[in-house]
Amino acid sequence: MQKIFNFSPGPALLPYEVLKKAQNELINWNNLNVSVMEISHRTNHFMNLIKDIKKDLRELINIPLQYEILFCQGGARTQFSAIPMNLLDYTETADYANIGHWSNEAIKEAKKYCNPHIINPLKKKNGLYYIEKMKYWNFNHNSKYIHYCPNETIEGIAINEEPKFKNKTIIADLSSVILAKEIDIKNYGMIYASAQKNIGPAGLTILIIKKNLILNNNKKRKELPSVLDYEIISKHNSMFNTPATFSLYLSGLVLKWLKKKGGIKYISKINKKKAKLLYSTIDKSKFYINKIKNSNRSITNIVFHFKNPEKENLFLKKSQENGLYYLKGHKKIGGIRASIYNAMPIEGIKKLINFMNDFEKKYI
């Protein structure tokens, strides 16, 4: 059977070892003779699973005790609404940086609940897109927080600097880079991430938030739904409504896998190596082109185009025949997108590179 390498942007590739373990435990979890999908989320067995996931997350990301970990549903999109509804009253505003598709989607939702101050740090020079350093951003001095998405999966552009502001609350959508590179959580008031890229399967969203933001009761809107209320979610240990039990279970296995591999410090080196190999191939080519300045290139979503766009469909057809799946770029910008999250092995990158080189020789 042909070996497949899955470059899907999400739901994305999961570690093979994790899938095998889940397969073996599917009908008999913890020697209970039932599946983890069949038991109540309020049993001691499942509550212990939740404790274990939180413990592993704290160890991997080095999360201090003044931060709460919340497990939510609805994907990161739901947080686009939940964040301003939880943290702003009717008269307050927040800064929103717009660097790509998901940044813009967050801004659209924020406009329903406040008058966001929009920062536009995305620039273009000599045919290359780049993002201004944060120290040059035009902040609103009255804003209650700064929201940004450090990695835009569609455009393949990223903010690779850490936010370092003493008196500003930073909120970041880390859906595509959480666990993929090291961060200093103390630089953030809140980070959030949907699971289906580096954490586990779809259905789960993880929030890591300072406790003092959760208890900011006077900011909450009266129309805030209980299932989106951070204080209620926290008080009920993320069990106010039935959680995504299988997503939590499988995400727990991924965290164990990552710890066994050597944690985020180790996997970050591997991810940078994978990205460097692929970008080097693109840069040396007379056939492929990447339109992002080196300092703002994504390490998880490598986007490139053809100097001759007519070759794109043929490339996609031939790549799939060679076991390289889901490389089609987003319909918004076209081209090719190789999403190379934690579970993508170096072997997959090398196979893609070999294919790209062969394709160029044949069709240039």
N, C-alpha and C positions, 0 to 999 in steps of 0.2 A: 504494500500500500504506500502511495506517495506521501511523504511528510509535508504537512501544510504549515505555513507560517502566516499567522493572522495579524494583519496590520490595521485592524478596525479601530476607529477613534473612540468607540464606546457604544454599547457594551463591548469590552475589549478582552484581549487574550488574558486567560488566567493561568497561573502556574500549573504545569502538568501534574506535579506531585500533589497539589491541592485537590485537583479534580479526581485523581485516583483515590485519595483518602476519603473524599466525600462519597464517591461511588461505593467504596467498601462499607461505609457507615450508613448508607442511605436508608436501609430498612432496620438497622439495629444500632442506634446511637447510644453511647455510654452504657452498652449492655442492658438497655431497657427493653429490647425487643420491639421497639417502635422507632419511627423516624423522628428526627428533630422537628420536622414539619407537622408532626401530629400531636405534640404535647403542648400543654398550656404554657404561655409565657410567664405565668406566675408560680410555676413549680420551682423548687429549690435547684433542680438541675439546670433550668434555663437561667435563673437568676445568677447562678455561679458562672455560667457562660458569659453573661454581661459583665460581671466583675472582672473576669479574666481578660476580656477585650479591652476594658478601660485600663487595666494594669499594663497590658502590652502597649497600648497607645501612649500611655504616660512614659514608659521606658523608651520607646522608639523616638518620640518627638521631644522628650525631656520636658513634660508638661508640669509646671508647678501646681501646688494644691489650691492656689487662688483662682485656678481655672476649672470650670465645669465641663464635662463631656456629655453632650446630648445626642441621642439617636433619633432622627426624624425621618419623615417620609415626604414624598412629593418632589424629590430631586432638588438640585440647587435652585431651580427656577422658583420654587415656592419661597425660598429665602429672599428672593428679590423683593417680595412683598412683606414677608415677616419681619425683616430687619428694620425698615422704617416704621412699621406699625408697632414694634416693640420698643424702639429706642428714641423715637421723636414724638414730641407733642404736635399739636396742630399748627403751631407758629414757627417751629424750628426747621432748619435746613441742614443739608449735608453735602460734602464734596463727592462728586462721582467722576472718576477718570474714564475717558472713552478711548480705548485703544483698539477696539475690534468688535466683533459680533456679540459676544456674550456681555461685554461691558455695556453695549448699547441696549441689550435686552434688559439688563438690570436698571438702566436709566429709565426705560419706558415704564417699568413697574413703579419705580420710585416717584415718578411724576404723578401717580395716582394718590400719593399720600403726603407729598411735600413738594416744595419748589427746589429741586436739587440744583446745586451750583456745579456746572459741567466743566471739567478740565479736558483740554484736547492736546495731549502731549505727543500724539502720533504725527510725525513729520516725514517728508520725503526729500532726499537730496541725491543728485547724480543717479537717479533711477532706483535708489534703495530706500526702503522704509526704515525708520528708526524711532525710538522713543526718547524724549527729553529726560534728562536726569531729574529725579524727584525734587531736588532742591530748587529747580527752576519752575516748578508747577505753580500755577496761579490759584492759591488757596483762598477760600472765603474765611476770614478771621472768625466769623460767627458760626461756622459749621460745627456740628456736634460729632461728626466722624468723617473719615475719608474712606471711600469704598473703591476698590480696584480689583481687576482680574489680572494676576501676574502672567498668565499664559493663555493666549488666545488659540484654541485648537484649530479653528477654521483657517486663519491666516498664517499660523505658524510663527507668530511674533510673541516675544516675551519680555517682561521686565525682570532682569536677572539680578538687580540690586535689592538689598533688604531695606525696608522702610525704617528710618531711624529718626523719629520725631519725639521730643520729650513730652509735649503737652497736647498731643493729638491722638485720638482713638482711631486706630487703623483696622479696617475690616477687609478681608481678602477672600475671594473665591478661588480656592486652591484645588478645584475639582481635578484638574489634569496634571498637577505636579505634587500633590500631597504624597509623602513617603518616597518621592523620586529624588529629592535633593534635601539637603539640610536647611533648616530654618531656625531662627531664634524666636520661639513662640512669644517671648516677653516683649517683642517689638509690636505685637498685635493685641488689639482688644478682643478680636474674634476672627477665627478662620472657619471656613465651612467648605465641604466637599461632598459631591455626590460620589457614590462608591464605584461606579461601573468603569473605572479606568485603572486605578492603582490599588483599590481597597478590596473590591469584591464584585458581586453581581449587582445589577440595577435593583432599586427598591429601597435603598438606604442612603441617608444623607447624614454626615457627621458634622456636628458643631463643637468647636472648642472655644469657649467664651469666658471672659473674666466674670467672676461671680457678682461683682458690683454692678455690672451691666444688666444682669438678670434681675437684680433687686431694685432696679430703677423704676419703681411702680408708677410714679407720677407722669412718666412719659408715655405709658401705654394708651392706645386708643380704646375707647369703650366698645368699638365694633370689632376689636381684635378677637378672632376665633380662638376658643380654648385650645384647640389642637395646634395652634401656632404660637401660643403664649409660652415664652421661654421659662417663666417662673413656674407655671403649672407643669410643664414638661419636666423641669428639674425636680420639683417636689415629688413627682410620681416616678422618679428614676427612669424616665423615658418610656413609662408604661401607662401613660394616661389613656392611650388607645392601643390596640394590639399592634405591636411592632412587626416589622418585616423579619420574621423569625429565621427563615432560611438564609436571607441575605446577611443577617448578623452572624449566623453560624459559619457560613462560608468565608465571610470577611475575617472572622476570628482565625480560621485556618491560614488565610493569607498572611496575617500578622505573625503567626508562628513561623511560617515559611520565611518571612523576611528577617526575623530575628535569627533564625538558624543560618541564613545566608551571611549574616554579619551586620545587619541593621542598615540604617539609612546612609551612614558614612560609606559603607562598602558599596551599596547599590548605586549611590550617586556617582562614584568613580566609574562604574560599569556603564551607567547611562551616558555620562560625558564621553566615554570612549566610543560607544555606539554612535552617538550623534556626530562626533568628530570624523569617524570613518565615512559616514554617509555624506556629510557636508563636503568633505575633501573630494569625494567622487564627483559631486555636482560641480564644485568649483574648478576642477581640472578638465571638465567636459566642454566640448564645443557644441553639445547637443541639448544639455539641460541647463536650467537657470533658476537660481533662488534670488528673490527680490528683497531679502531682509539683510540689514547691516549685521555684521558678525556679532556685535555686542548684544543684539536683541533677537538672536535666533533661539527658537525653542529647542529644548533638548528632548522633548517628548513627541512633538508633532512636526515632522520635517516636510515642508511643502515646497514643491518645485514644479516648474512648467517646462514646456518644450520650446526651443527656438523656432521649431516648425510645428505649430499646434495640430496639424493634420495627423501627426503620429500618435496622438494621445490615445485614441480608441484602440489602435493596434497594440500599443504598449500594455494597456489594461487587459486586453484579450490574451496576449501572449504570456503576461505575468501570471495570470490565473492558471493557465495551462501548465505553468512551471511551479505551481504550488505556492504562489505569492498572492494572498487573498486580500481583498478590501482596500486597495490602494487608490481608489477613485477619490479625487478631491471633492470638497463640498460644492454643491451646485452654485453657491454664491460666487465662487472664484475659479472653479474648475481646477485643471492641473492634476497633480499627483500628491497624495498625502500619505506619508508613512508614519503611523503612530507607533512609537517604540517604547511603550511603558515598561515597568519593572520586569514583567514576565517575558518580554521578548528577549531571547538569548542572542548572544553575539553571532551564533551560527546563522540565525535568520537574517541579520544585517549583511553578513558576508554573502549569503545566497542572493539577496536583493542586489548587492553591488555587482556581483558577477553577471547577473542577468542584465543590469543596466549597461554594463560595459559591452556585453555581447550584442545587445539590442542596438546600441549606438554604432558599433562597427558595421552592422548589417544594414542599417537603415539611414545612416547619415547622408 
